[in-house]
């Protein structure tokens, strides 16, 4: 059984961004049983490094989709991403410096980000990105459906 299960409620209507969210969930599911395990620092570090790299890619792509789709509140959303990245980077830094991984920080990531961020914040941009995500270049479309 996984610690976090993907549900259709988490979908933002984009296969690309949903796939990113699923990859992040996979990292967190791999990390959870390693917390507090003795002699597993290398595995923890590897998962956190992957998570750090992946959230950077995901945040960047998601922000580009929001901008291309005309989502006006994208900058506030980006600020939330920046705070989340700082948390992930801090966890990775803790492991690199031999500090014990803070289980509360991990729980905060899982609860506040996955449950609150995806289910509430990411849902706000859903209607704006549906026309931009599947085209990596983004196409501005007139009200009659024809591209500019």
Number of C-alpha atoms within 10 A of each C-alpha: 5 12 13 16 11 14 8 8 9 19 19 21 16 16 13 15 20 17 13 19 21 18 17 20 20 18 19 21 18 17 19 18 12 16 16 13 10 7 9 11 19 11 13 23 18 14 20 23 17 14 23 22 14 17 19 14 12 19 20 14 17 23 18 19 27 26 19 18 23 16 18 12 12 19 13 10 20 16 11 16 21 13 11 20 18 13 17 20 16 16 23 21 16 15 17 14 8 9 12 13 19 13 13 9 14 18 13 14 18 20 13 14 17 20 15 13 20 18 16 13 15 18 16 16 24 18 14 18 22 17 17 21 23 14 10 10 11 16 15 15 13 9 7 6 8 9 9 7
